[in-house]
Amino acid sequence: MGIRDQFQDKAKELAEKAKASGKQDEVSERASQAVDQAKDKARDTFDENFDK
């Protein structure tokens, strides 16, 4: 195994780690957006019913 092979293996490993962490960030971002939307909907529903 030459140095070039070692670099390619390391690059693949780092790319996979970056891809995995990127997906984690996306999941947590989507979850926080869903929570924000639920809060907004609850507030809007309360406001609509409060005016009646």
Buried (B, 14 or more C-beta within 10 A) or exposed (E): EEEEEEEEEEEEEEEEEEEEEEEEEEEEEEEEEEEEEEEEEEEEEEEEEEEE
